[in-house]
Amino acid sequence: MAAPSGSLWLYGLHAVAAALANPKRRARRLLLTADAEEALLARLPRPWRLQAERVEKNRFQTFLTEDAVHQGAALLADPLPPADLEEAITASNGPVLLLDQVTDPRNVGAILRSAAAFGAAAVVMQDRNAPPETGALARTASGALEIVPVVREVNLSRTIQTLQKAGFWVMGLDGAAKRELAEAKPTDRRAALVLGAEDTGLRRLQRETCDELVRLPMMPEVESLNVSAAATVALYELVRKG
């Protein structure tokens, strides 16, 4: 029972509950075990937007991968409509994260979860060299995919310039930078942070377009952090008072 073209299976109680609660998400089918139905009710009281289909746990093996941690809940849904950057930064005063060729869906999902926790206004990715919306990404994001606007842009350096014109101070995370993020974060304007892939880091054009390159304080014995861990630390620092 593969997902029809143009739709996807979301799975896991957090992801399913958040998707059902999101009016922007078009839901098509809801499959639940008896236990999952009770657990979902505890998270999201009825009425739900569509009738649940009661299934046995082994049914999920017919359309999800073996390693999918579904918790007895799956929702067939359409991908979210693309978010608009201008709308996102107008609706929230939080920082903006930009991901430069971060391709692992679980990393992106974890970044979205941290972005939701620390009140980011948006996460910006490229149309290419970025993971599509999938059940695995949504599961790792644990509901944050429905909360944080995900903006997809063709040209990331142009997006950096757009943010700069809107008054943002755009910093690129680089382990070799001179200043730490805590020193460089602005107090008189909004902040945006660009993170590169773990193996290659920021590309040249993004590095040159940023207002400043910054680093996280780390012991010299450790070369780098996983990109999702770095995003979490950086977001905490950006929203920390003082």
Secondary structure as GFF3:
##gff-version 3
##sequence-region A 1 242
A	DSSP	beta_strand	8	11	.	.	.	ID=ss1
A	DSSP	alpha_helix	13	21	.	.	.	ID=ss2
A	DSSP	beta_strand	27	32	.	.	.	ID=ss3
A	DSSP	alpha_helix	34	43	.	.	.	ID=ss4
A	DSSP	beta_strand	52	54	.	.	.	ID=ss5
A	DSSP	three_ten_helix	57	62	.	.	.	ID=ss6
A	DSSP	beta_strand	73	77	.	.	.	ID=ss7
A	DSSP	alpha_helix	85	91	.	.	.	ID=ss8
A	DSSP	beta_strand	96	100	.	.	.	ID=ss9
A	DSSP	alpha_helix	105	117	.	.	.	ID=ss10
A	DSSP	beta_strand	122	126	.	.	.	ID=ss11
A	DSSP	alpha_helix	135	141	.	.	.	ID=ss12
A	DSSP	three_ten_helix	144	146	.	.	.	ID=ss13
A	DSSP	beta_strand	150	153	.	.	.	ID=ss14
A	DSSP	alpha_helix	156	165	.	.	.	ID=ss15
A	DSSP	beta_strand	169	173	.	.	.	ID=ss16
A	DSSP	beta_strand	179	180	.	.	.	ID=ss17
A	DSSP	alpha_helix	181	184	.	.	.	ID=ss18
A	DSSP	beta_strand	191	196	.	.	.	ID=ss19
A	DSSP	alpha_helix	204	209	.	.	.	ID=ss20
A	DSSP	beta_strand	212	215	.	.	.	ID=ss21
A	DSSP	alpha_helix	227	239	.	.	.	ID=ss22
###
